[in-house]
Amino acid sequence: MNQHTDFSTRRSVFPFLKPRETRHLVDPALCHLWSRHNRDYDRLTAETCADLIEGLKAQGRQEFPAIVRETRKGYEIITGARRHWAVTWLRANGHPDFRYLIEVRPLTDEQAFRLADIENRHRQDISDYERAKDYTQALEDYYGGRQKDMAAALEVSKDWLSRYLDLAKLPKDIVSAYAHPGDIKVNHARILKPLLANASKGPAILEVAQRLAEQQKTGDPLESAKVFSCLKNAAKQPAQRARPIKVYTRTGETEGIAFRKSRNLIRLEFSDEISRAALSESFRQFMEEHFPSRAR
């Protein structure tokens, strides 16, 4: 069971990590998540934390401490949200004597961000989209919008970081097409980005995304792979030429009814100042052409 990330080899990058500073065993109720924490705590369950719960029960204690900061409200969790959830669950489910092991450190927000990122970067239960939103916010908060500086601080390539930032910039229609934002993969954004930027393909993809979003509301959600496939396929459809607008008018007049058709939808438009006679004649022409058997 991996309860933590071993920071012993990272102290050149994190000089603020000193071994065995102030450690305490506390009631987890005294601790709260840092507001910038990148884990969706509400999505943690006994199932998603089963390995950790079983490990804690087998050992009878929490082996590796969570990293926290001391605040007026108690302790602010920088790393160790899953451990906090698991200990809280155990205390409520037959193990009331379990306590939460914490290590208190004086961290700045930027240091806290880097520390949380290095612990959670490879965890499967934090989605690409959650990480992307976290990186986007941190870019502005701690690095003045300079991707190069942020990439250097995190010891990642600028291209790697850019892929996550692109994911966070996906249009809302694309995000809504998925059953949950956490289903969107960083690779999806990499492939969709140039397609969305294409003048002919982008609108087609967004149109499909809107239909998928409505389908997701029906209670029968589509899997992530299916949504992504639908969005990609939308870009392969041949561009449709816009149908010309036809106007039906009474002889000698310029105003009449403008006719548009898209798929199975017919749209008629006319000015609210058109005369009754001109409107009647325009309608007659339209009915004659499109519904000849019903015109009389």
ZIDA-V787123 format. One record per pair of residues at least 12 apart in sequence whose ideal C-beta (glycine too) atoms are under 7 Angstrom apart, sorted by sequence separation. I is the first residue (numbers start at 1). J is the second residue. D is the distance in whole Angstrom. If there is no record, write none. Layout:
I&J&D, I&J&D
This chain:
67&79&5, 138&150&7, 258&270&7, 66&79&6, 67&80&6, 87&100&5, 245&258&6, 246&259&5, 257&270&5, 66&80&2, 147&161&6, 245&259&7, 256&270&7, 147&162&7, 212&227&6, 245&260&6, 84&100&6, 255&271&6, 66&83&5, 167&184&7, 243&260&7, 66&84&6, 174&192&7, 212&230&6, 243&261&6, 167&186&5, 170&189&6, 255&274&5, 62&83&6, 164&186&6, 167&189&4, 208&230&6, 209&231&6, 256&278&6, 163&186&5, 166&189&5, 208&231&6, 255&278&6, 166&190&7, 62&87&6, 113&138&5, 171&196&7, 253&278&5, 257&282&4, 135&161&7, 139&165&7, 163&189&7, 205&231&5, 208&234&4, 256&282&4, 257&283&7, 75&102&6, 163&190&6, 166&193&5, 250&277&7, 259&286&6, 250&278&5, 78&107&6, 113&142&6, 135&164&5, 136&165&6, 205&234&5, 257&286&6, 52&82&6, 56&86&6, 135&165&6, 204&234&5, 205&235&6, 52&83&7, 56&87&7, 204&235&6, 250&281&4, 110&142&4, 132&164&4, 136&168&4, 177&209&4, 250&282&6, 49&82&6, 53&86&5, 109&142&7, 131&164&6, 132&165&7, 173&206&5, 204&237&6, 249&282&6, 52&86&5, 56&90&6, 66&100&7, 68&102&5, 70&104&5, 78&112&5, 201&235&4, 248&282&4, 66&101&7, 68&103&7, 132&167&4, 133&168&5, 171&206&7, 174&209&5, 177&212&4, 49&85&6, 53&89&7, 65&101&4, 66&102&5, 67&103&6, 68&104&6, 69&105&7, 79&115&6, 132&168&4, 173&209&4, 177&213&5, 31&68&6, 49&86&5, 53&90&7, 65&102&6, 78&115&6, 79&116&5, 117&154&6, 173&210&6, 176&213&4, 179&216&5, 248&285&4, 44&82&7, 62&100&7, 65&103&4, 67&105&6, 69&107&6, 78&116&6, 129&167&6, 248&286&5, 62&101&4, 114&153&6, 128&167&6, 192&231&6, 200&239&4, 37&77&7, 41&81&6, 79&119&5, 114&154&7, 173&213&7, 188&228&5, 195&235&4, 32&73&6, 44&85&5, 183&224&4, 191&232&7, 23&65&6, 32&74&6, 34&76&5, 39&81&5, 179&221&4, 31&74&6, 34&77&6, 46&89&6, 69&112&7, 179&222&7, 30&74&4, 31&75&4, 32&76&6, 33&77&5, 34&78&6, 37&81&6, 41&85&7, 30&75&6, 32&77&7, 31&77&5, 178&224&6, 33&81&6, 67&115&6, 3&52&7, 26&75&7, 178&227&5, 1&51&6, 177&227&5, 1&52&6, 3&55&7, 129&181&5, 130&182&6, 31&84&6, 129&182&6, 1&55&3, 132&186&7, 177&231&7, 127&182&3, 129&184&5, 28&84&5, 128&184&7, 128&185&5, 128&186&4, 3&62&7, 28&87&5, 3&63&6, 4&64&4, 28&88&5, 3&64&5, 31&100&6, 31&102&7, 27&99&7, 28&100&4, 26&99&6, 36&109&7, 25&99&4, 26&100&5, 25&100&7, 25&101&6, 26&102&6, 36&113&7, 48&125&6, 23&101&7, 24&102&5, 34&112&6, 38&116&6, 23&102&7, 37&116&6, 3&83&6, 23&103&5, 22&103&7, 39&120&7, 21&103&6, 22&104&4, 38&120&6, 21&104&7, 21&105&6, 39&126&6, 38&126&6, 16&105&7, 40&130&6, 16&107&6, 38&130&6, 38&131&6, 16&111&5, 38&134&4, 14&114&7, 14&115&6, 10&118&6, 5&118&6, 5&119&4, 4&119&7, 13&155&6
